[in-house]
């Protein structure tokens, strides 16, 4: 009987320990230092960068053409929000001829942590109560100037 109790206790302890392990995830571009180091300004162009690194995560829409390769590793302990462990951004800029002008890599030191104020987004306008929202349109349907026809049938 004591052996079964010990086995049960060990199984319960093992289940508890595995439930408390953190969850690690990766999102975005998987960075390879050798491939990133092979992109050279003045040597490579758009075609060679795309063949080496693949499609960018996103590209700039305005101004100088920039390709961004972004990857992020997060860790999350049970019952907590995920936190960024490692973050990499490679920004490859091109000149007018399509050749690489710069290839700049930044890390987690450039990540901005925002703390939103409250759970609601402030909007302009009147703050209405539940009853005003519920009964506010009574009498508005078919009122004058609202597109409804006044008087008799058309053409009278």
C-alpha positions in Angstrom: 0.0 0.0 0.0 2.9 2.4 0.8 4.4 1.8 -2.7 1.1 2.8 -4.4 0.9 5.9 -2.3 4.5 6.9 -3.3 3.8 6.2 -7.0 0.6 8.3 -6.8 2.5 11.1 -5.0 5.3 11.1 -7.6 2.8 11.2 -10.5 0.9 14.1 -8.9 4.2 15.9 -8.4 5.3 15.3 -12.0 1.9 16.6 -13.3 2.2 19.7 -11.2 5.8 20.4 -12.3 5.0 20.1 -16.0 2.0 22.4 -15.6 4.2 25.2 -14.3 6.7 25.2 -17.2 6.8 28.3 -19.4 5.6 28.3 -23.0 8.1 29.5 -25.6 7.0 30.6 -29.0 8.6 32.2 -32.1 6.9 34.5 -34.5 8.1 36.0 -37.7 11.4 35.6 -39.6 13.9 33.0 -38.3 17.2 34.8 -38.3 20.3 33.1 -39.5 23.4 35.2 -38.6 25.4 33.8 -41.6 22.7 34.7 -44.1 22.2 38.1 -42.6 25.9 38.8 -42.6 26.1 37.9 -46.3 23.9 40.8 -47.4 26.5 43.5 -48.3 25.8 47.2 -49.2 27.0 48.0 -52.7 27.3 44.3 -53.7 23.7 42.9 -53.4 20.5 44.0 -55.0 16.8 43.2 -54.5 17.0 39.9 -56.4 20.0 38.6 -54.5 18.5 39.7 -51.1 15.3 37.9 -51.8 17.1 34.8 -52.9 19.3 34.9 -49.8 16.8 35.9 -47.1 13.4 35.2 -48.8 10.4 37.4 -48.9 10.5 40.3 -46.3 8.1 40.4 -43.4 6.9 43.7 -44.8 8.1 46.6 -47.0 7.9 50.3 -46.6 5.0 52.0 -48.3 6.4 55.6 -48.5 9.8 57.2 -48.9 13.0 55.2 -49.5 12.4 51.5 -50.3 13.1 49.4 -47.1 12.5 45.7 -46.6 12.0 44.6 -43.0 12.7 41.1 -41.7 11.2 40.8 -38.2 11.4 37.8 -35.7 10.5 37.6 -32.1 10.8 35.0 -29.3 8.4 35.1 -26.4 8.1 33.2 -23.1 5.0 32.9 -21.0 4.8 31.5 -17.5 1.4 30.0 -16.4 -1.3 32.6 -15.8 0.8 35.5 -17.0 1.1 37.6 -20.1 3.8 36.7 -22.7 7.0 38.7 -22.5 9.5 39.3 -25.3 12.8 37.4 -24.7 14.5 38.1 -28.0 13.5 40.4 -30.9 15.4 41.0 -34.1 14.7 43.5 -36.9 16.8 43.6 -40.1 16.1 46.7 -42.2 17.5 46.5 -45.7 17.4 49.8 -47.6 17.8 50.1 -51.4 18.9 53.0 -53.6 17.1 54.1 -56.8 18.9 51.4 -58.9 17.7 48.6 -56.6 21.1 48.0 -54.9 21.5 47.5 -51.2 22.3 50.9 -49.5 22.4 49.7 -45.9 21.6 46.6 -43.9 21.0 47.5 -40.3 20.0 45.0 -37.5 18.4 46.0 -34.2 17.4 44.0 -31.2 15.2 43.9 -28.2 16.7 47.2 -26.9 14.5 49.1 -29.5 11.2 47.5 -28.4 8.8 50.0 -26.9 6.5 48.8 -24.2 3.2 50.5 -24.2 0.8 50.6 -21.2 -2.7 51.6 -22.4 -4.8 53.7 -20.1 -7.9 51.8 -19.2 -9.9 49.2 -21.1 -12.0 51.7 -23.1 -11.0 53.9 -26.1 -12.1 57.5 -25.5 -14.4 58.9 -28.2 -15.8 62.3 -29.0 -19.6 62.8 -28.5 -22.2 62.5 -25.9 -22.0 59.9 -23.1 -25.4 58.2 -23.2 -26.9 55.9 -20.6 -28.3 52.4 -21.4 -31.9 53.7 -21.3 -31.0 56.6 -23.7 -29.5 54.1 -26.1 -32.5 51.8 -25.8 -35.2 54.4 -26.2 -33.4 57.2 -28.0 -34.8 56.5 -31.5 -38.5 56.3 -30.6 -40.3 58.9 -32.7 -37.4 59.3 -35.1 -38.5 56.8 -37.7 -40.5 58.5 -40.5 -40.1 62.0 -39.0 -40.2 65.0 -41.3 -36.9 65.5 -43.2 -35.8 62.0 -42.6 -36.6 60.7 -46.1 -40.2 59.6 -45.4 -42.9 61.1 -47.6 -45.3 63.6 -46.2 -48.9 63.9 -47.3 -50.6 61.6 -49.7 -49.5 59.5 -52.6 -46.9 60.8 -55.0 -48.1 63.1 -57.8 -51.0 64.6 -55.8 
